[in-house]
Amino acid sequence: MAVIRFLKIWVVGGSALICSTVVCAATAPLAVSNLSPFSLLRALPEQRTAQAPVGLQWELSGMIANHFVIQSAAAEMLYLDGQTDRLALSLRYGFANDWDIELTLPWLHHSGGFTDAGIERWHKVFGLPNGDRDRYPKNHLRYELNGQGQVSRLERSTQGLGDIEVALSRELLGSDSAHLAVSIGMKSATGSTQQWLGSGTTDIFALLRFSGRYPDDGPLYWHGQIGTTWAGESPLLGDAQRRTLWFTGLSVEWSLTSAWSALLQYDAHSGISRSHLAPLDQTAGMLSMGLRWRASEKWSVDFGFSEDVVVETAPDINFLLNVRVALDP
């Protein structure tokens, strides 16, 4: 099965990184992306620490996202029912005077998935709205946008390389308790538009990142970012697609012990299209919670989940797992 192959790749890749001789960065945000099939077409960079790494840092992150959105308004219709898996390898190299360059290689898999039944039980236990999920087939794949001069549809499982991102960053200010960095980058058009793996166009982005600790030697770490994306015209998004988008995020990590931390994170970005459909037009918002385990100073593992706090602007739920290491310079 494709899902089993996906997990095998993650485990094998993660094990290879763990076995390296490494020194891990002390703190960083959760590696969270909006995997809504249309939002992932845009360059909306994940949060990162503002502090430049020393040498080469590897990060392997896996996310499983479940979608269920059915809406129509005016002459538009949006139907998202399925599961998107993302496995991303990020390489970040620090050099010169507080400069670093980052390369992100994403592997995407769209399918009917296996999470529908579990999510329906989750909603029932916690009294959350189920959105009429029980009226539709379980583990079914159908992504469709009809309107805005465009008909985009995916009904068969696909997988492959997504759009590769590269970014160049410079740490402008740095001390023991606070860091500020600026970054510019681009998303390529390496993913197939026919398989919904890429936008078919190049996006450019610029952002500010900040990181800090409170108090100076205390247990609370925080990170944030704010930026803008200038996007190309994607054939999947129709005539009303927004070409200039903003994004922002804030992450807090509380160090519970020397080995364990709790993380809370919020990510947001502007709507993808000027649409009568709220999931495309509204500002997207995701709230993520996770735990970080540091087995040693050499590597760490994050695991957690995120919810669409601005309903239907992001996947119903994401499950995430991340391994982060840094090679000695």
N, C-alpha and C positions, 0 to 999 in steps of 0.2 A: 504493500500500500504506500501511496505517496507520503502520507503523514508519518508512517514508520521510517521511511527513508529520510524525511526531514529531521526527525528526532535523532536518527543515527548520525547524520552529518553534524548536528549540534554537539552531541556527546563526544564524538571522535575529535572534532575541532577543539572543543573546550578542553578535553584531556591533554591535547598536544600543547595548548597554551599553558595549562597549569603546570606541566612538567618542565617548563622553561625555568632558568635561573633568573628571577625577577625581583623588582622592588616596586610595590604598588603605591599609587598615589593615595594619600590619606583619605580624601573625600571627593565625591563627585555626585552629580544628580543621577536620577534613574534614566536609563536609555529608553525613552518613550516617544513613539511617533503616532500620529493620527493615521491609522490604516484604513479609514473609510476609502473605498475604491476610487473616489474622485480626489479626495484630499491628498492621498499618497502620490498623485501625479505631479504635485507641486513641490518645489524646494522649500521645505519648512524645517530647518535644521533642528535636531534634538538639542536639548540643553547639555552643556559641558561645563567643567570647571574653567574659570578664567585663568588659572595658573598654568603657565606653559610647562609641559612635561620635560624631564631631563632624559634625553635619549628617546628611544622608541617605546611607545605604549600600544598594546594590543587590546582591543575590546571586541568580544563576541557576544552578540545579543540576539535572543530569540523572542518573538512575540506571536501569540495566537489571538486573532480578533474575530469576534462573532458579530454579524450584521443582520439587522432586521428592520427595514424601513419601507413602508408602502404609503406613498402620498400622491395626490393629484390636485392640481389647482390651475385654473384658467385652461390653457392648452398644453400644460406640462404634466408629465407623469414620471415618478421616480420609484423604482422597485429594486431594493437591495436585500437579498436573502442569500446568505452563504457565509463562508469562513475564509479569511485571508491569513496566511502564515508568512512571517518575514524572518529571515536569518541574515544578519548583517555583520560583516567583519569591518571594523574601523581601525585604521593604522594612523597613529598620531606621533609625529617626530619633532622634538624640540631641538633647535639649533641656534647658533649665533647669540645675539643679545635678546633673549626672551621672545624669539620668533618660534612658531611651530607651523607645520603643514599637516593636513589631515586628509585621508582618502577613505571613503566609505563604499563598500561593495555589497549591495543588497541582493538577496535571492528571495523571490516572491512565489507564493503558491496560492492560487484561488481554487476553492473546491466547495462542495456541499458540507464538508467537515464532519465533526462528531460531537459538537458541543451543545446542540439545541436542547436536548432533553435535560442536561445538567443545568442549563441556564433557566429553563422553565421551573425546575425544582427550586433553584436559588430564589427566583422571584416569589414563588409561593411561600417559602419559609420566612422571608423577610417582608412579605406583604407589599412587594413592589409591583407596579403595573406590568402586565405581560404583553400588551400591545397586540392582542389577538393572535399570538404565535400558535396557539393550539388549533387554529382554523386552517393552518397551512402545513404542507408536508415537512417533515423533519429532515435535516441534513440535505437540503435542496439548494442548488446553485442557480441563481438568476440575478444578474446585475443589469439594470436597464435604465436609461435616461431617454425620454421621448419628449421632444420639445426644443425650444430655443433654436430652431432650424437644424436640429440634430437628432439622429436616432443611434444610440450606442447600446449594444447588447452583448452580454456574455452569458452562455448557458452550459459551457463545457469546461471542465477543469483545465487549468493551465499552470505552468511553472517555468521559471527561468530567471535570468539576470535582469534586475531592474535598472533604473537610472543611476549611474555612478555619480557620486558627489566628491568634489575636492574643495578644500578651503585653506586659506592662509591667514594666520592670526598673529597679532603682536600684543604682548602684555605691556600696557602703558604705565601702570602703577602696580607696585607690589611691596608688601610688608608681611610681617609674621601673621597679621590678622585680616588683611584685606588685599584684594587684587581686582584690577580693571583691565579688560582686553578688548580689542577691536578685531573684527574678522570680516573677510570678504571671500566669496566662493561662487561656485557654479555647479549646477546639476546638468549632466549630459543627457543625450537622447539615446542611450544604449538599450533601453527596454523596448520590447515589442508593443506597439499600440494595438495591434490586432488581438493580442492576448491580454491586454490591460496590464501589462508589466511596466509601461512607461508612457510618458506624455507625448513623445514624438517631437519634442522641442527642447531648447536650452533655456534654463532659468539662471538668473544672477541674483545673489543675495548679499546683504551687508548687515552687520549686527554689532551690538555691544554686549559684553558679558561681564558680570561682576560676581565675586565670591568673597566670603568673609567668615569670621568666627566670633562667637560671643559667649562669655567675655573672651579676652585675648587668649586665655588658656582654658576656656570652658568647653562644655560638651556639645554646644550648639553650632552647627555649620549651616551656612545658607549660600544659595547660588541664584542667579537670575540672568535673564537675557531679554533684549528687545531688538527687533530688526525689521527689515523690509525686503521683500522679494519682488523682482521684476521678471515676470514670467512671459515665455513665448506663447504663441497661439496653438493650443492643443486640439487636434481633430476629434477628441473624445468629449469635449466639454461644451460645444455649441457656441452660438453667437454672443451670448450674454456673459461669457466667462470673464472674470476679473483678471487683469493683467498686472496690477499692482496690489500686493497683499502685505499686511503686517502680521507679525507674530510676537509672542511674548511668553514668559514663563517664570515661575518662582519655585524653588526647591528648598526644603529644610531637612537637615539630618540631625537626629539626636543620638549621641553616643551613649548607649546603655551600659556597655562594658567595653573592655579592650577588644573584644571579638565581635560584638553585636551592636548594630545601630538600627533605629527606626527612621523611615523616610516618608515625608508627605510632600506632594508635588502638584502644581497646577500648570497646565499648558493651554494656551489659547491662540487662535489666529482668526483673521477676517474670513468672511464667507467666500466660497470659491466662485460663485456666480451671482449676477443680479437676477434673481429668480423669484417667482411666486411660491416656490417650494422652500420652506423654512430650513430643511437640512442643508441646502446649498447656499442660501442667502444669509443665514444668521451667523453671528460670531460663534465659532466652535470652542467648546470648553471641555477639558478632560481633567479629572482628579485622580491621582495615582497614589497608592500606598504600598510600601514594601519594607522588607527587612534586608539588611546587609550583613553577611558573615565574612569576617576576616580570619582565615585560618592562620595567617601569619602576616608579616609585613610584605610578603611577596605576591600575594594575590587575594582577590575578594570575589564573592558571589552575591548577586542581588536576585531576589525573587519577590513578586508581588502582582498586583492587578490594578487596572484603572477602569473608571466608569465615565459615561458621557453625562456630566452634570448639566450641560446644555443639551437637552434630550435630542437624540437623532442627528446631531452634528458630528458625531464620532461613533466608533463601534459601540454596541451595547455593552460589551465588556472585553477587555484585553487581559491576557495572562502573559507575564513576562519573566524571563530568566536571562541573567547577564553574567559573564565572566570578564574581569578586567585585570590585566597584568601590564608590567612595563619592563622591558629588557634593560639590563645595565648599560649605561653609555660607554 
